[in-house]
């Protein structure tokens, strides 16, 4: 008896066998063919069950392959997910330094370009013009540092060593020099500052300056007299003011000529010798260094006085020696 077409239930299920192969149907079934022998029947039985076993093994192998494939697929998914996570993580790490670099690139010019340093490593003084047109003479082995674009309110310079400042006048923007423990401020003037050695010195050349202590922020001196020097000892916190020596005013030169009479007062000796050379037609030789600071006061009558007598008188007064080469030539030297 064959199962009905379209019924696809498994052949080995109990329900299927009971429904399709009941004992009554087997007993009532009559075949026109000859009855099979026991050996033949057993062979057919073996073939049927063998075919069923092959089907079951095939299905079991298919299940194993599906399970293995599922494992491989899961492993592949895990690898892919790990790769994606690693890729995203690396990109994130790269993105952070790049962003940091962008920020640094934006902010760097503000830091790098804020300050300018000028050093004089040579042996001679060099001149440097500041952004405000002030002129600084930087001495050997000295350094200045300042903002490339001066602040809108202040013009600050930091000095190490020695420098002379000729400040461009600007009453609205003070010019300050920081040198060790001192701060020197001016509006428009010239001065020299030196930090070489144990003391700091500030000397005024023109104008006015205020020198203050950076730590205490108290003024040490207000200097308005040209030539005055402030000397500060940082270790002892001591300040000393050295005023410029009184200027020596040379006496006025007076020379009067009346006919042959020449009256002279405070006339440099070089001019007197030149005058005698023209008046008498003689030659007078003398060392300019020896007579440079000597003056003559007296009178000469070119019609009555002999040139040799005049020269002897001048040499006697100024401790010099007269050597007569001829009546027209004389040599004057400083006596030993």
C-alpha positions in Angstrom: 0.0 0.0 0.0 1.4 3.4 -1.1 1.0 6.6 0.8 -1.1 9.3 -0.7 0.5 11.8 -2.9 1.0 15.2 -1.4 1.5 13.8 2.1 5.0 14.9 2.9 5.2 13.9 6.5 8.3 12.0 7.5 8.1 8.2 6.8 9.6 7.2 10.1 7.1 9.0 12.3 4.7 6.7 14.4 1.6 8.7 13.4 2.4 8.4 9.7 2.9 4.6 10.0 -0.2 4.0 12.1 -2.4 6.0 9.7 -1.0 4.6 6.5 0.1 1.1 7.5 -2.5 -0.2 10.0 -2.5 -3.9 10.9 -6.0 -4.4 9.4 -4.9 -3.1 6.0 -1.8 -5.3 6.0 -3.9 -8.3 6.9 -6.6 -7.6 4.3 -4.1 -6.8 1.6 -4.0 -9.5 -1.1 -1.5 -9.5 -3.9 -1.9 -11.3 -7.2 1.8 -11.7 -7.4 3.6 -14.6 -5.9 4.3 -14.4 -2.2 7.9 -13.3 -1.5 10.2 -15.6 0.2 11.5 -14.7 3.7 14.9 -14.0 2.4 13.6 -11.7 -0.3 11.4 -9.9 2.2 14.3 -9.5 4.6 16.4 -8.0 1.8 13.7 -5.5 0.9 13.3 -4.6 4.6 17.1 -4.0 4.9 17.1 -1.8 1.8 14.2 0.3 3.1 15.6 0.8 6.5 19.1 1.4 5.0 17.6 4.1 2.8 15.9 5.6 5.8 19.2 5.6 7.7 21.0 7.3 4.8 18.4 10.0 4.8 18.7 10.5 8.5 22.6 10.7 8.3 22.3 13.1 5.4 20.0 15.3 7.4 22.3 15.1 10.4 25.3 16.0 8.3 23.4 19.0 6.9 22.5 20.1 10.5 26.2 19.9 11.4 27.2 21.9 8.4 24.6 24.5 9.2 25.8 24.8 12.8 29.4 25.0 11.6 28.5 27.6 9.0 26.7 29.6 11.7 29.8 29.5 13.9 32.0 30.6 11.1 29.5 33.4 10.2 29.4 34.5 13.8 33.1 34.6 14.0 33.3 36.5 10.8 30.8 39.0 12.1 32.8 39.4 15.3 36.0 40.0 13.3 34.2 42.6 11.1 32.7 44.4 14.1 36.1 44.4 15.8 37.7 45.8 12.6 35.0 48.5 12.4 35.5 49.4 16.1 39.3 49.5 15.7 38.9 51.7 12.5 36.6 54.1 14.3 38.9 54.2 17.4 42.0 55.0 15.3 40.2 57.7 13.4 39.0 59.2 16.6 42.6 59.2 18.0 43.9 60.7 14.8 41.1 63.3 14.8 42.0 64.5 18.3 45.7 65.3 17.5 44.6 66.9 14.3 42.2 69.1 16.1 44.8 69.9 18.7 47.2 70.7 15.9 44.6 73.0 14.3 44.1 74.8 17.7 47.8 75.0 18.2 48.3 76.3 14.7 45.7 79.0 15.3 47.2 80.0 18.7 50.9 79.5 17.9 51.4 82.7 16.0 50.1 84.7 19.0 52.8 83.1 21.2 55.7 82.8 18.7 55.2 86.2 17.2 54.4 88.1 20.5 58.1 88.6 21.4 61.2 89.7 19.6 64.7 89.1 20.9 67.7 91.0 19.6 71.2 89.9 20.7 74.6 91.4 19.9 77.2 88.6 20.0 79.8 90.8 18.3 82.5 93.2 19.6 81.0 96.5 18.3 77.8 98.4 19.2 74.9 97.7 16.9 71.8 99.9 16.4 68.3 98.6 16.3 65.1 100.6 15.4 62.0 99.7 17.4 58.4 99.5 16.0 57.7 103.0 17.4 60.9 104.4 15.7 62.8 104.6 19.0 66.5 103.8 18.4 68.5 101.4 20.7 72.3 101.0 20.6 73.0 97.5 21.8 76.5 97.0 23.3 78.5 93.7 22.8 77.1 90.6 24.5 73.8 92.3 25.4 70.2 91.4 24.6 66.9 93.2 24.4 63.4 91.6 24.3 60.1 93.3 23.5 56.7 92.8 22.0 56.9 93.0 18.2 53.8 95.2 18.2 53.9 97.4 21.3 51.0 97.4 23.6 48.4 100.2 23.0 49.2 101.7 26.4 52.8 100.8 27.2 56.1 100.3 25.4 58.1 97.7 27.5 61.6 96.5 26.8 63.6 94.0 28.8 67.4 94.5 28.9 70.3 92.2 29.8 73.7 93.8 29.5 74.1 97.4 28.3 72.2 99.6 25.8 71.6 103.2 25.0 68.0 104.3 24.4 66.9 107.2 22.2 63.2 107.2 22.8 60.6 108.5 20.3 58.4 110.9 22.2 54.9 109.8 22.9 53.2 111.3 25.9 50.3 108.8 25.8 52.5 105.7 25.7 55.3 105.6 28.3 58.5 103.8 27.3 59.8 101.5 30.1 63.0 99.5 30.3 63.2 96.5 32.7 66.8 95.8 33.7 67.2 93.4 36.6 65.6 95.0 39.7 65.0 98.4 38.1 62.4 99.9 35.8 63.3 103.1 34.0 60.4 105.0 32.4 60.5 107.9 30.0 58.2 109.7 27.5 60.8 110.9 25.1 64.4 111.1 26.1 67.8 109.4 25.8 69.6 107.4 28.5 72.0 104.5 29.0 71.4 101.4 31.2 74.0 98.8 32.2 73.4 95.6 34.1 77.0 94.4 33.7 78.7 93.8 37.0 77.2 93.8 40.5 75.5 97.1 40.1 72.9 98.5 37.8 73.5 102.0 36.4 71.2 104.4 34.6 72.7 107.6 33.1 70.5 110.4 31.7 71.7 112.1 28.5 68.6 114.3 27.6 65.1 114.8 29.0 63.8 113.3 32.1 63.4 109.7 33.5 61.9 108.0 36.5 63.7 105.0 38.0 61.7 102.6 40.2 62.2 99.3 42.1 60.3 96.5 40.4 59.6 94.5 43.6 58.5 97.4 45.8 57.0 99.4 42.9 58.4 102.5 44.6 60.3 105.2 42.7 64.0 105.5 43.6 64.7 108.7 41.8 63.4 111.3 39.4 66.3 112.4 37.2 66.1 115.6 35.2 69.7 116.9 35.3 71.7 115.8 32.2 74.7 113.7 33.0 73.3 112.4 36.3 73.8 108.6 37.0 71.9 106.4 39.3 73.8 103.4 40.7 71.8 100.6 42.3 73.2 97.6 44.3 70.6 94.8 44.2 72.3 92.7 46.9 72.3 95.6 49.4 69.2 97.4 48.0 71.3 100.6 48.0 70.9 103.5 45.7 73.5 106.2 44.9 73.1 109.3 42.8 76.1 110.6 41.0 75.6 114.1 39.6 77.4 115.3 36.5 80.5 117.4 37.2 80.0 121.1 36.7 80.7 122.2 33.2 84.0 124.1 32.6 83.3 127.1 30.6 86.4 128.2 28.7 87.4 131.8 29.0 86.4 134.1 26.2 88.9 134.8 23.5 89.6 138.5 22.9 91.9 139.8 20.3 92.2 143.5 19.2 94.3 145.0 16.5 95.3 148.7 16.4 97.8 149.4 13.7 100.9 147.3 14.4 99.8 146.6 18.0 98.0 143.3 18.6 96.3 142.8 22.0 95.4 139.2 22.9 93.6 137.6 25.8 93.1 133.8 26.3 94.1 133.1 22.7 95.2 129.5 22.0 99.0 129.2 21.3 98.4 127.6 17.9 96.6 130.8 16.8 99.3 133.0 18.2 102.0 131.1 16.2 99.9 131.4 13.1 99.5 135.2 13.6 103.3 135.6 14.1 104.0 133.5 11.0 101.9 135.9 8.9 103.2 139.1 10.6 106.9 138.3 10.4 107.1 135.8 7.5 108.7 133.2 9.6 108.2 129.4 10.1 107.4 128.1 13.6 107.3 124.3 14.3 105.6 122.9 17.4 103.8 119.7 18.6 100.1 120.4 18.5 99.5 118.0 21.4 102.0 119.9 23.6 100.5 123.3 22.9 96.9 122.3 22.5 95.7 123.5 25.9 98.0 126.5 26.3 96.7 130.1 25.8 98.5 133.4 25.6 97.5 136.8 27.1 99.6 139.8 26.1 100.4 142.3 23.4 102.8 142.3 20.4 104.0 145.3 18.4 105.1 143.9 15.1 107.0 147.1 14.2 109.2 147.1 17.4 109.3 143.6 18.8 111.6 140.9 17.3 109.9 137.5 16.6 112.7 135.6 18.5 112.2 137.8 21.6 108.4 137.2 21.5 109.0 133.4 21.2 111.5 133.3 24.0 109.0 135.1 26.3 106.2 132.6 25.4 108.5 129.6 26.0 109.7 131.0 29.3 106.2 131.4 30.6 105.0 127.9 29.5 108.2 125.9 30.4 109.1 125.2 26.8 112.4 125.4 24.8 113.1 127.4 21.7 115.5 126.1 19.1 116.6 128.6 16.4 117.3 126.9 13.1 117.8 130.2 11.2 116.6 133.8 11.5 113.4 132.7 9.7 112.8 129.3 11.2 112.2 128.2 14.9 111.4 124.9 16.7 109.5 124.9 20.0 109.4 121.9 22.3 108.1 121.0 25.7 110.9 121.1 28.3 111.6 117.8 30.1 
